[in-house]
Amino acid sequence: MVASNDWMWSEACELLARAERLQQEMFRPVRGRSGRPVWQPPVDVLETNDKVLILMALPGVDPQDVEAVINEGDLAVSGSRVLPQALRTAVIHRLELPQGRFERQVRLPPGRYTDIERDSVHGCLLITLRKG
């Protein structure tokens, strides 16, 4: 029975290490359209009968400061995430949430879209595309 517990502990540690590697890979800077380094926020894409919903992890980013454009079946989202002014003089002990310019291209389900709405939901950017 001890061997079984050791195996389970080893498996759990490996899964945690894999999750951390995936997180680091997700936020590794890439070259944006401008050629400058950018980061790519994680995204969920969901579809209903009349909408496509894109949920993007962008805590602290004002939805109105985000550019969202549909181009040839892709949604291009870009903007910047910066520390609030009150935190800029603080001593940083740990900083895991990415800062700076972000860009993300999201392949959309086939269809036509009439509106791009931006909102904030629980620290995430919610982009709603109405089907037309």
C-alpha positions in Angstrom: 0.0 0.0 0.0 2.9 2.4 0.6 4.1 1.9 -2.9 0.7 2.9 -4.2 0.8 6.1 -2.2 4.3 6.9 -3.4 3.1 6.4 -7.0 0.1 8.7 -6.5 2.3 11.4 -4.9 4.9 11.1 -7.7 2.1 11.4 -10.3 0.6 14.4 -8.5 4.0 16.2 -8.4 4.6 15.5 -12.1 1.1 16.9 -13.0 1.9 20.1 -11.0 5.2 20.5 -12.7 3.6 20.0 -16.1 1.0 22.6 -15.3 3.7 25.1 -14.3 5.6 24.5 -17.5 2.4 25.0 -19.5 1.7 28.3 -17.7 5.2 29.5 -18.4 4.9 28.6 -22.1 1.6 30.4 -22.3 3.0 33.7 -21.1 6.4 33.5 -23.0 6.8 36.6 -25.2 6.3 36.1 -28.9 6.8 38.5 -31.8 3.6 40.5 -32.6 2.5 42.0 -35.8 4.7 45.0 -35.2 7.7 42.7 -34.7 7.9 43.7 -31.0 7.6 41.1 -28.2 4.1 40.6 -26.9 2.4 38.0 -24.7 -0.8 36.0 -25.5 -3.5 35.7 -23.0 -5.3 32.4 -22.6 -8.7 32.3 -24.3 -12.0 30.2 -24.3 -14.3 30.3 -27.4 -17.9 29.3 -26.9 -20.9 29.4 -29.3 -24.7 29.7 -28.8 -27.4 29.9 -31.4 -27.0 33.7 -31.9 -23.6 34.6 -30.5 -19.9 33.6 -30.3 -18.4 34.4 -26.9 -14.6 34.8 -26.4 -13.4 34.9 -22.8 -9.9 36.1 -22.4 -7.9 36.2 -19.1 -7.0 39.9 -18.9 -7.3 40.9 -15.2 -7.1 44.7 -14.7 -7.5 45.6 -18.3 -10.4 48.0 -19.2 -12.5 46.4 -22.0 -12.7 49.8 -23.7 -8.9 49.9 -24.0 -8.8 46.6 -26.0 -8.8 46.6 -29.8 -10.8 43.8 -31.4 -11.1 43.4 -35.1 -12.5 40.6 -37.3 -10.3 39.9 -40.3 -10.7 36.9 -42.7 -12.3 34.6 -40.1 -10.0 35.6 -37.2 -10.6 37.8 -34.3 -7.5 40.0 -33.6 -7.4 41.3 -30.0 -4.6 43.6 -28.8 -3.9 46.1 -26.0 -1.7 46.6 -23.0 -1.8 45.5 -19.4 0.1 47.8 -17.0 0.4 48.0 -13.3 -2.1 50.5 -11.7 -0.4 53.8 -10.8 -0.8 53.1 -7.1 1.3 49.9 -7.4 4.1 51.3 -9.5 6.2 52.3 -6.5 5.6 49.1 -4.5 8.3 46.6 -3.8 7.7 43.6 -6.0 8.0 40.2 -4.2 6.4 38.2 -6.9 5.0 39.2 -10.3 3.4 36.4 -12.3 0.7 38.2 -14.2 2.2 39.4 -17.5 2.5 43.1 -18.2 2.9 45.1 -21.4 1.6 44.6 -24.9 -0.6 41.6 -25.7 -1.9 40.3 -29.0 -4.0 37.3 -29.7 -5.4 35.9 -32.9 -8.4 33.6 -32.4 -9.9 31.5 -35.2 -13.7 32.0 -35.3 -16.3 29.5 -36.2 -17.5 30.0 -39.7 -20.2 32.6 -40.1 -21.0 36.3 -40.3 -20.8 38.6 -37.3 -22.5 42.0 -36.9 -21.3 43.5 -33.6 -18.3 43.3 -31.4 -19.2 44.0 -27.8 -16.6 44.2 -24.9 -17.3 43.6 -21.3 -15.5 42.6 -18.1 -16.6 39.4 -16.2 -14.8 38.3 -13.1 -11.4 39.7 -14.2 -11.7 38.4 -17.7 -12.4 40.2 -21.0 -15.7 39.0 -22.5 -16.0 39.7 -26.3 -19.5 38.9 -27.7 -19.9 38.6 -31.4 -23.5 38.6 -32.6 -24.2 36.3 -35.6 -25.7 38.1 -38.5 
